[in-house]
Amino acid sequence: MSPWTPQPQGLEEILRTIHESTDMNITVQRSITQKLNSFTRIPEYIAYLAYILSAMTDQEDRIRTIAGYLLKNNSRLILQAPAEVADYVKAAVLKAFNDSSIMIRNAASQDIVAFLGVLEPRNWPECLQQLVNALDASDLDKQEAAFNALEKACEDYPRKMDVEINGTRPLDYMIPKFLMLSEHNSAKMRSHAVACLSHFIPLNCQSLFIHIDNFIACLFKRASDDDPSVRRHVCQALVLLLAARPEKLMPEMNNVAEYMLYSTKDKNENVALEACEFWLTFAEDADLAPYLHPLLGKVAPVLLDCMVYGEDDLLWLEGDAEDAAVPDKESDIKPRHYGGKAHGLERESADPDQQQKPRIGAYGEETIDTDDEDDYDDYDDDFAEEMSTEWNLRKCAAAALDVLAVRFSGDLLNVLLGPLKEKLWSEDWLQRESGILALGAMAEVGCIEAIEPHLPTLIPYLIQTLNEPKPLVRSITCWTLGRYASWCTQPISEEHKRNFFIPTMEGLLRMVLDNNKRVQEAGCSAFATLEEDAGPELAPYLEPVLRNLVFAFEKYQHKNMLILYDAVGTLADAVGRALANPTYVEILMPPLTNRWAKLKDNDEDLIPLLECLASVTIAMGQAFLNYAGPVFERCNNIIHQSLLAYQAFQQNPDLDEPGGSFLVVALDLLSGLTQGLGMALEPFITNSTPNMLSLLTFCLKHPQAPVRQSAYALVGDMAMGCFVLLRPHMPGIMQELILQLDPEPKFEFISASNNAAWSVGEVALRYGRDDAEFQQWVNPLIMRLIPILLHPKAPRSLHENAAVSIGRIGLMHPVLVAPRLPEFAQAWCQALYEIRDNDEKDSAFRGLCTLVQTNPAGIAKSLLWFCNSIVRWNQPSPELNNMFSTLLQGFKSHDEPGWAAQMASFPPVIRDRLAARYGV
């Protein structure tokens, strides 16, 4: 096979395009990008780039370097390239790595890392060999360049490095070499050596762990290295070891802890940050708590000191400006994710602090929103997520303190009380600010009980601090008050309300209208948290609250307006029908309709406004009727236009796929209108063009799961609020609905399946008992709902909704469902026994009781679970309670000796409650 050589014409065209790419004109840049993209279809393209990089020494270094970067960006093309092209590229890149120009060497180094990752070391062993050999070069530059490339490879794809090639494992000789080079005269070489070694710790790499004692000795030796980069990598390695092989560090923990405490105070922030990660990792591992507990007295005060703003932070934050009138840069506004309405049931063991809405963290950045999808959800809702994207020492220390608060609660407070008081009452505002941040970080379940006795002093202190001249102090105080909102809003007594709830509410409302945008943001977000925690307790104060929020509509710039919508929506959710008072409607609706009128149908800002209005319409109910016409019409139009756009994309896939957010929020707002207005929507639905219910049927089969999710929520809400209007369209709807019920949906389809499962039950109830039209769907539905209920991997929320719908279908069509009772009775009871008492649960259980009445033998094998789910009720409705009593008495009288034997086998708590409540 002859080696590859360039064709002059092709070479000239690619070279000319690279020269043209240096033109800064945007139009030129766009056409150059298109041209470069078209070159990727040429099989030899990467060989031309490699030739320009390595062989065209007559060209400027800059042009050759651009070719090198293009080569890196197109590295995957080598997998499809002809053999002679691939061979040429590999040889040329290794040649360029030895070029006399540092620019060319750097570009070639990046190419080597990219190609070694794409090809994998097993398919390019000569490259790995050349890099390892260069570590012994006499030229320090060559040594460092090779080690730099190796470090990037070890960081980017360590698993690909940990392989056997031709009967040997390269790491078996690389690891000892790295250990040896950790003593090199050059700090860069020492830094690369420790970094490379540390990248293999999380893999449990055998080639490293047979040298583990030497490695730990090497880390201790390098711990006092003069070079901060080396010390940073030592700290990083110790953090990784603590996570992967803590037993190796525990015998030396006193020394390691002393070193890490010392390093957490290092003047170099990068070293201090890596060392601080050690405490966060340590605190997160519950098994290591006994080793960490004795260190609390030393660790916690050091973390507290790390939370003071540094000079660099203050320069970056520019925190003192009264900037309320300064328009936001669009680049400051992060894209927000809008999830559709998800229907779930509240569990008795539900986390009271579970947050469903986006909120603002300690620095005015959005916290992550999460769906509670049990096993599917790997979201770790810790304090770290409430910090800005720019992770630094202060935030890491606060996150570590947060985890320590959960782990050690009162013991942590005992250690910190003295230092914390010093900071809170310090003359230096920076010290006070860090103390307030620490106080917020410690507001965790567990620790709050220890802090509670101090809150009658601390809350007034925080409210007073809202008057501080420094905006950074006011903003962190808002955040911390938000963290303690659940305590402030408890309806304990009139005195508690007067001393804590009202002053906190008034203080945060003042901050909502602050002249500093960061304070507005923190104040508005903390107020939204207060609204959630206060709920109906806010109703008496609605007028002043609304007047403040409405004033903010005039004052806020773009970014904070999005948070204000959230606060208004949350207020509506919190106070419910109290918002229907005509006075409140007159205060709130004009600014909302004013904003509404200014926004075009394709303006992204319409999305949060529609989301906010969905909550407002539900809360106002019939009081919203005067505003409903234009809102309904616009939602219908948005849905229609969005469906047309998606249809156009399906017919021409070269177009960009339209996002579903507008569709989702328009459907959710229609759900809100339905819940608020019910049958009063009839004229709007009847006169809609295209007909709203026809559009809804299209949404049910939309390829994007969030759209289907909101569409099924609307079906369920319409079943409850205006079933007469929905019924003529049910045959088409049911066809889609049955298909949506999947026992093991993909992660992104869970909420759509959930809402479909829930809406089935709502529809079944509205059709009524033994309805002839619904009967045709009973078997197809039950055949899909039972597998969902029995599937061990289906999310818990899906189990629950499936169980409720089976119960409701059984209530309406017991004769058709009862024969299947033995299949699902136990799983049904297990799915719902922890759910809080509510109307949905009541109707589902009445359905189960009806099925048991119809087929008593069907419950025989699941009697323990049935009885357990009965005694878990706190206050069943009179009708349901009567059904329980009748069934239990019936079981007992049917076979008294058999019943007595069954009862003897039950746990005492179930036996005692059945006897006390039902006399059995």
C-alpha positions, 0 to 999 in steps of 0.5 A, a space after each residue: 500500500 503506497 503512503 498517502 500524498 496530498 493532491 495540489 488542488 485539494 491542498 490549495 483549497 483547504 489552505 485558502 479556506 484556513 487563511 480566509 477563516 482569519 477574517 473577522 467579518 461575521 458574514 465571511 465567518 458564517 460561509 467559512 464555517 459552512 465550507 469547513 463543515 462540507 470538507 468533513 465529507 471528504 475522506 482525506 480531509 484530516 490528512 490534509 490538515 495533518 500535512 499543513 500542521 506537520 509539513 508546511 513549514 513555509 506557512 505561518 505558525 498561526 495557519 498551521 496551528 489552526 489546521 491543528 485545532 481543526 484536526 482535533 475537532 474532527 478527530 472522530 473522522 479517523 475511524 472512517 478514514 482509509 488505512 493510508 489516511 489514518 496511518 499518515 495522520 498518526 505519523 504526521 501528528 507525532 512528527 509535529 509533536 517534535 516541531 521546533 515551534 512551541 505553538 505547533 507542539 501545543 497543537 500537536 499535543 492536543 491532537 495526540 490526546 484527541 486521537 489517542 482517545 478516539 482510537 484508544 491506546 490499544 489501537 495506537 500503542 506506538 503513540 503511548 510508547 513515544 510519550 512514555 519514552 519522552 519522559 526520560 528525554 534530556 530536554 526538559 521541554 520535551 519531558 514536560 510536553 509529553 507529561 502534559 499530554 499524558 496527564 490530559 489522557 489520564 484525566 479524559 479517559 483513564 479507563 482506556 489507559 487501564 488496558 492490556 496491549 499485546 500481553 502487557 499492561 502499560 500502566 504496570 510500568 507507567 505507574 512506577 515511573 510516575 511515582 519516581 518522577 514525583 521527585 523530579 527537579 521540575 515542579 511541573 513534572 512533579 505536578 504532572 506525576 501526582 495528577 496522573 496517579 490520582 486520576 486512576 484512584 476512582 477506577 480502583 486500578 490494580 496497577 496503582 493499588 499494588 503500589 498504594 503504600 508507596 503512593 501514599 508515602 509519595 503524597 506525604 513527601 510532596 505535601 510540603 512541596 514549594 509549588 502550589 500546583 503540586 500541593 493542589 494535586 496532593 490534596 486532590 489525591 487525598 480527597 479521591 483516596 478518602 472516597 475510594 479507599 478510606 481504610 488506607 487513610 484512617 490509620 494516618 487520619 490525625 496527620 492527614 487531618 492536620 495537613 488538610 486543615 493547614 491546606 484549607 488555610 493555604 494562601 493559594 485558593 486552588 490548594 485551599 479549595 481542593 483541601 476543603 473538598 476533603 471535608 465535604 467528601 468526609 462529611 458526605 460518607 455516613 460510614 466515616 462519621 465516627 472518624 470525623 466527629 472527634 475532628 469537628 472542633 478543629 474543622 468547623 471553625 476553619 470552614 467558617 473562616 473560609 466563608 469570608 469573601 476574598 478580595 477577588 470575589 468582591 471585585 467580581 461581584 461589584 456588590 455595592 451599586 444601586 443598579 435597579 434601573 440598569 437594564 440586564 445583559 441578556 447573557 446574565 439570564 440563564 435559560 430556564 427549564 419549564 416542566 409540565 404539570 405532574 400529578 402525584 400523591 402526597 405520602 405520609 413520609 413525604 419530605 416536607 422541605 421538598 422544593 418543586 419550583 426553581 429558587 434563588 440560592 445564596 448568591 442570586 443564582 437559580 437552584 436546580 429544580 427536580 422531579 421526584 421520580 424515586 429510583 429514576 432520580 439521581 438528583 442530589 438536593 444538597 446545598 452545593 446546588 444552591 451555589 453559583 456555577 462558579 465553585 470556589 472556596 467559600 461555597 465549598 466550605 458552606 456546602 461542607 458545613 451544610 452536610 456537617 449540620 445534617 450529620 452532627 446537628 447539635 454537636 456541630 452547633 456546640 462547636 460553632 456557637 462561640 465563633 459564630 457569635 463573634 462573626 455575627 456581632 463583628 464590626 467588620 461587615 465581611 465577617 458578619 456576612 460570612 456568619 449569616 451565610 453559615 447560619 443559613 447553611 446550618 438550617 437543615 433538618 436535624 440541626 434546626 432543632 439544635 438552633 431553635 432555642 436561639 432563633 428568638 434572638 437570631 431572627 430579630 437580628 437577621 430582620 434588623 440586618 436587612 437595614 445594613 448599607 452593604 447589599 451583599 449583607 442584605 442579600 445573604 440575609 434574605 437567603 438565610 431568612 428564607 432557610 428559616 421561613 418554615 420556623 417563622 411561619 409556624 402558627 404557634 401563637 399570636 405572639 409568635 406571629 407578631 414577633 417573627 412571622 409578620 416582621 420577616 414577611 415585612 422585611 422580605 417585602 422591603 427587600 423585594 423593592 430594594 434598589 440593588 438587583 442582587 437584593 431584589 433577587 434574593 428577597 423575591 426568592 426568599 419571599 416565595 419560600 416564605 409563601 410556600 411555608 406560610 400557605 393560607 396563613 398569608 391570606 390576611 395580609 394579601 393586600 399589602 403583599 400584592 401591592 408590593 409585588 405589583 410595584 415590583 412589576 414597574 421596578 424590575 429588570 428582565 432577569 428579576 421579572 422571571 423570579 417575580 412571576 414565580 413569586 406571584 404564582 407561588 402566592 396564588 398556590 399558597 392562598 388559593 381561593 382567598 385570591 378571588 376577592 375582587 379587591 385583590 383581582 383588581 390589584 393583581 390582574 392589570 399589571 399581569 395583563 399589561 405584561 401579557 399584552 407587551 409579549 409576542 407569542 414567540 417571546 420566551 418571557 411569555 413562558 414564565 408568565 403563562 406558568 404564573 397565570 396558570 396558578 392565578 387562574 386556579 386560585 381566582 376561580 370564577 373571579 377570573 372570568 372577565 379575563 378568561 376570553 383573551 387568555 383562552 384564545 391566546 393559549 389555543 392559538 399558541 397550541 395551534 401554531 406550535 403544532 403547525 411548526 412541529 408538523 413542518 419539522 416532521 415534513 422537513 427534518 433539516 429544519 431545527 426541531 421546535 421546542 415544546 415549552 410554549 405548548 407545555 405552558 399553554 396546555 398547563 394554563 388551559 388546565 388552570 382555567 379548567 380548574 378555576 372556571 369549569 363549565 364556564 369555559 363552555 362558550 370558549 371551547 365551543 367557539 374555538 377555531 381550530 377546536 381546542 379539543 381537536 388540538 388536544 387530541 394531537 397533543 396526546 400523540 406529540 413526540 415530545 414527552 413534556 407535551 404529552 404530560 401536560 396534555 394528559 393533565 388537561 384531560 384529567 382536569 377537564 374530566 373533573 371540571 367540564 366532563 360534558 364538553 370532553 365526553 364527545 372526544 373520548 374515543 380518540 383520547 382513550 385510544 392514545 391514553 391506553 398506549 401511553 400506559 407503559 410499565 417501564 417508561 424511559 426516564 423522560 416519559 415517566 411524568 407523561 405515563 403518570 399523568 395518563 394513569 391518573 387521568 384514566 381514573 378521573 375519566 372513569 369516575 365521571 362516566 359513572 357506574 357500569 357506563 356502556 361506553 366506558 366498558 369497552 375500555 375497561 379490559 384494555 386499561 386494566 391489562 396495562 395498569 396491572 403490569 405497571 402496578 406489579 413492575 418492580 422497576 416502575 417508579 413509585 409515583 407511577 405505582 401509586 397513580 396506577 393503583 388509584 385508577 385501578 381502584 376507581 375503575 373497579 368502583 365503577 365497573 366491579 364485575 369486570 375488574 373483580 376477577 383480577 383482584 388476586 393478581 394485584 391486591 397485595 401490590 395495590 395495598 403496598 402502593 397506597 398504604 403510605 399515601 396521605 388521606 385525601 379524596 383520591 385515596 378515598 375513592 380508590 379504597 372505596 373501589 377496592 372495597 367494592 371489588 372485595 365485596 364482589 370477589 371476597 376470595 380475591 383478597 384472601 392471600 393479601 388479607 394482612 396487607 389489606 388490614 394494614 392499609 385499613 389501619 393506616 387511615 387517619 380519618 376515612 370518610 363515613 362511607 369508606 369507614 362503613 365499608 371497612 367495618 362491613 367487610 371486616 365484620 363479614 370476614 369474622 362472621 363467615 369463619 370465626 375460628 379462621 379469622 381468629 387464627 389470621 388475627 393471631 398471626 398479624 403484628 400486634 399494632 394492626 391487631 390492636 387497631 382493628 380491635 379498637 376501631 372495628 371491634 374485630 
